[in-house]
Amino acid sequence: MIKLLAEENQSKHTTEEFQISTPKSNLNAVLYKKNESAKSPVVILLHGSDRGTIDDYEEFALGMLNSGYAILSYDSPGKGK
């Protein structure tokens, strides 16, 4: 289950913060997308085995956003907010 927490407008893109329910906990997640009506392909940013957070990969996500993708990123279990 994904629960929308907040929507925040920024100059060229929008972020939507979510919580993704898992059997053990909730994971904080964010969807970055351009402020355009056109649909964009979505990339799910997986952090690998380093157990990263949304903030650790924000620069990478914004770079992909500027290349025309929407990005879904999340905090690894036990990390982040």
C-alpha positions as CSV (number, residue, x, y, z in Angstrom):
1,M,0.0,0.0,0.0
2,I,1.3,3.4,-0.9
3,K,0.1,6.4,1.1
4,L,0.5,10.0,-0.2
5,L,1.9,12.2,2.6
6,A,2.6,15.5,0.9
7,E,3.0,17.3,-2.4
8,E,5.5,20.1,-2.7
9,N,5.8,22.4,-5.7
10,Q,9.3,23.5,-6.7
11,S,10.4,25.7,-9.6
12,K,10.8,23.1,-12.4
13,H,9.6,19.9,-10.8
14,T,7.2,18.5,-8.2
15,T,7.9,16.0,-5.5
16,E,5.3,13.7,-3.9
17,E,6.3,12.0,-0.7
18,F,4.8,8.6,0.1
19,Q,5.1,5.8,2.6
20,I,5.2,2.3,1.2
21,S,3.9,-0.3,3.7
22,T,5.9,-3.5,4.1
23,P,5.4,-6.4,6.5
24,K,8.1,-5.1,8.9
25,S,7.9,-1.3,8.5
26,N,7.0,1.7,6.4
27,L,9.5,3.0,3.8
28,N,9.6,6.7,3.0
29,A,9.6,7.3,-0.7
30,V,9.5,10.3,-3.1
31,L,8.4,10.7,-6.7
32,Y,10.2,13.4,-8.6
33,K,8.4,14.6,-11.8
34,K,8.5,17.6,-14.1
35,N,5.8,20.3,-13.9
36,E,4.6,19.3,-17.4
37,S,1.4,17.6,-18.6
38,A,3.3,15.2,-20.8
39,K,3.8,11.7,-19.5
40,S,7.3,10.6,-18.7
41,P,8.9,7.1,-18.3
42,V,9.5,6.3,-14.6
43,V,12.8,5.0,-13.2
44,I,12.8,3.3,-9.8
45,L,16.0,4.2,-8.1
46,L,17.3,1.1,-6.2
47,H,20.0,1.8,-3.7
48,G,21.8,-1.5,-3.8
49,S,23.4,-3.0,-0.7
50,D,24.7,0.2,0.9
51,R,21.3,0.9,2.5
52,G,21.1,4.4,1.3
53,T,18.5,7.1,1.8
54,I,16.5,9.4,-0.6
55,D,18.9,12.3,0.3
56,D,22.0,10.2,-0.6
57,Y,20.7,9.9,-4.2
58,E,18.9,13.1,-4.8
59,E,21.5,14.6,-7.1
60,F,21.4,11.4,-9.2
61,A,17.6,11.5,-9.3
62,L,17.5,15.2,-10.3
63,G,20.0,14.5,-13.1
64,M,17.8,11.8,-14.5
65,L,14.8,14.1,-14.1
66,N,16.5,16.7,-16.2
67,S,17.0,13.9,-18.9
68,G,13.2,13.5,-19.1
69,Y,12.4,10.7,-16.6
70,A,10.2,10.7,-13.5
71,I,12.1,9.1,-10.6
72,L,10.8,7.0,-7.7
73,S,13.3,6.8,-4.8
74,Y,12.9,5.4,-1.3
75,D,14.8,5.0,2.0
76,S,16.2,1.6,2.7
77,P,14.7,-0.1,5.7
78,G,15.9,1.4,8.9
79,K,17.4,4.4,7.2
80,G,16.2,8.0,6.4
81,K,13.4,9.9,8.0
